[in-house]
Amino acid sequence: MKRNRLGTSEVQVTELGFGGGPLGGLFAPLDDATAAGTLEAAWDSGIRYFDTSPHYGIGHSERRTGGLLRGKPREEVTLSTKVGRLLVPQDPAGRMDESFAVPATHRRVWDFTRDGVLRSVEDSLERMGVDRIDVLYLHDAEERFEDALRTGYPALAELRAQGVVGAIGAGMYHPGKLTRLVKESDVDVVMLSGRYTLLDQSALDELLPACGDRGVSVLAASIFNSGLLATARPVEGATFDYVPAEPRMLERALRMADVCEAHGVTLPEVAMAFPLRHPAVAGIVVGMRTADEVRRNMVAFGAEIPSRVWDDLRSEGLLDQRAPVHD
């Protein structure tokens, strides 16, 4: 699988990356055996970029990702995780976590201070059983952006300068906040959630031009907008940004599906191909829960998209005219 470099760093990622949210029990419980099979299927498919976070399943995703890496050549893997939430042990008392389908064995404490970042990295290394992290992100800092920029970013820059991590950046859904980070710091990469997809191209306004100007790479995450673009024919109740899609958004997705079908491709195939047409986008990151899901995504990722698909999407007003889609 093709690899691309992140910014001016030495770190490279495969164009399809593995998103570790589902490994933490996102939406539904996930047992260790199924998680291990999913990770092995991703490895066998050629994926070599694995993204995780302490937030995902209050440590479950990191632990499971580390389990895969202990049996693989470390130099072949690009591993990223995130900082901003510390995990503090607690008695679950029979309760489940508020965000993931796992027992509430820990609580999250927001912390973008230097000490918090260093502690988070140390904890992540221990959970994963590795001696280094390749990419480190400030995570979900929308509501704590000034703290993340003022104290979190300098801590990441310090770790990069020391060689503890190879590349640094932030993972958020807010293009405006990420644009500020790109303009006011020296990050290598941003992971943008759900804002450069077939259904939402708001990153074209400021973020993608800023990344192009500054030489910052973009990794497009949530490219299916949490579900609406994940099937060939979306149905009522399909989610957009984790809530049921509004009728107008569902209708738009169905019109896109019609265009795709007319050219012999599927909506998920086109959704995966679209972000990679932009020169600032180094890769896409897709969350995967089962080995079968990995295999389906690999088939979709490898599909050839006829150029007329892009032309028709544009002519029907379904794609921003500014979006680069042709070589």
Secondary structure in CASP SS format (residue, H / E / C, confidence):
PFRMAT SS
TARGET T0000
AUTHOR 0000-0000-0000
METHOD secondary structure of the structure
MODEL  1
M C 1.00
K C 1.00
R E 1.00
N E 1.00
R E 1.00
L C 1.00
G C 1.00
T C 1.00
S C 1.00
E C 1.00
V C 1.00
Q E 1.00
V E 1.00
T E 1.00
E C 1.00
L E 1.00
G E 1.00
F E 1.00
G E 1.00
G C 1.00
G C 1.00
P H 1.00
L H 1.00
G H 1.00
G C 1.00
L C 1.00
F C 1.00
A C 1.00
P C 1.00
L C 1.00
D C 1.00
D H 1.00
A H 1.00
T H 1.00
A H 1.00
A H 1.00
G H 1.00
T H 1.00
L H 1.00
E H 1.00
A H 1.00
A H 1.00
W H 1.00
D H 1.00
S H 1.00
G C 1.00
I C 1.00
R C 1.00
Y E 1.00
F E 1.00
D E 1.00
T C 1.00
S C 1.00
P C 1.00
H C 1.00
Y C 1.00
G C 1.00
I C 1.00
G C 1.00
H H 1.00
S H 1.00
E H 1.00
R H 1.00
R H 1.00
T H 1.00
G H 1.00
G H 1.00
L H 1.00
L H 1.00
R C 1.00
G C 1.00
K C 1.00
P C 1.00
R H 1.00
E H 1.00
E H 1.00
V C 1.00
T E 1.00
L E 1.00
S E 1.00
T E 1.00
K E 1.00
V E 1.00
G C 1.00
R E 1.00
L E 1.00
L E 1.00
V E 1.00
P E 1.00
Q C 1.00
D C 1.00
P C 1.00
A C 1.00
G C 1.00
R C 1.00
M E 1.00
D C 1.00
E C 1.00
S C 1.00
F C 1.00
A C 1.00
V C 1.00
P E 1.00
A C 1.00
T C 1.00
H E 1.00
R E 1.00
R E 1.00
V E 1.00
W E 1.00
D C 1.00
F C 1.00
T C 1.00
R H 1.00
D H 1.00
G H 1.00
V H 1.00
L H 1.00
R H 1.00
S H 1.00
V H 1.00
E H 1.00
D H 1.00
S H 1.00
L H 1.00
E H 1.00
R H 1.00
M H 1.00
G C 1.00
V C 1.00
D C 1.00
R C 1.00
I E 1.00
D E 1.00
V E 1.00
L E 1.00
Y E 1.00
L E 1.00
H E 1.00
D C 1.00
A C 1.00
E H 1.00
E H 1.00
R H 1.00
F H 1.00
E H 1.00
D H 1.00
A H 1.00
L H 1.00
R H 1.00
T H 1.00
G H 1.00
Y H 1.00
P H 1.00
A H 1.00
L H 1.00
A H 1.00
E H 1.00
L H 1.00
R H 1.00
A H 1.00
Q C 1.00
G C 1.00
V C 1.00
V E 1.00
G E 1.00
A E 1.00
I E 1.00
G E 1.00
A E 1.00
G E 1.00
M E 1.00
Y C 1.00
H C 1.00
P H 1.00
G H 1.00
K H 1.00
L H 1.00
T H 1.00
R H 1.00
L H 1.00
V H 1.00
K H 1.00
E H 1.00
S C 1.00
D C 1.00
V C 1.00
D C 1.00
V E 1.00
V E 1.00
M E 1.00
L E 1.00
S E 1.00
G C 1.00
R C 1.00
Y C 1.00
T C 1.00
L C 1.00
L C 1.00
D C 1.00
Q C 1.00
S H 1.00
A H 1.00
L H 1.00
D C 1.00
E C 1.00
L H 1.00
L H 1.00
P H 1.00
A H 1.00
C H 1.00
G H 1.00
D H 1.00
R H 1.00
G C 1.00
V C 1.00
S E 1.00
V E 1.00
L E 1.00
A E 1.00
A E 1.00
S C 1.00
I C 1.00
F C 1.00
N H 1.00
S H 1.00
G H 1.00
L C 1.00
L C 1.00
A C 1.00
T C 1.00
A C 1.00
R C 1.00
P C 1.00
V C 1.00
E C 1.00
G C 1.00
A C 1.00
T E 1.00
F E 1.00
D C 1.00
Y C 1.00
V E 1.00
P E 1.00
A C 1.00
E C 1.00
P H 1.00
R H 1.00
M H 1.00
L H 1.00
E H 1.00
R H 1.00
A H 1.00
L H 1.00
R H 1.00
M H 1.00
A H 1.00
D H 1.00
V H 1.00
C H 1.00
E H 1.00
A H 1.00
H C 1.00
G C 1.00
V C 1.00
T C 1.00
L H 1.00
P H 1.00
E H 1.00
V H 1.00
A H 1.00
M H 1.00
A H 1.00
F C 1.00
P H 1.00
L H 1.00
R H 1.00
H C 1.00
P C 1.00
A C 1.00
V E 1.00
A E 1.00
G E 1.00
I E 1.00
V E 1.00
V E 1.00
G E 1.00
M C 1.00
R C 1.00
T C 1.00
A H 1.00
D H 1.00
E H 1.00
V H 1.00
R H 1.00
R H 1.00
N H 1.00
M H 1.00
V H 1.00
A H 1.00
F H 1.00
G C 1.00
A C 1.00
E C 1.00
I C 1.00
P C 1.00
S H 1.00
R H 1.00
V H 1.00
W H 1.00
D H 1.00
D H 1.00
L H 1.00
R H 1.00
S H 1.00
E C 1.00
G C 1.00
L C 1.00
L C 1.00
D C 1.00
Q C 1.00
R C 1.00
A C 1.00
P C 1.00
V C 1.00
H C 1.00
D C 1.00
END
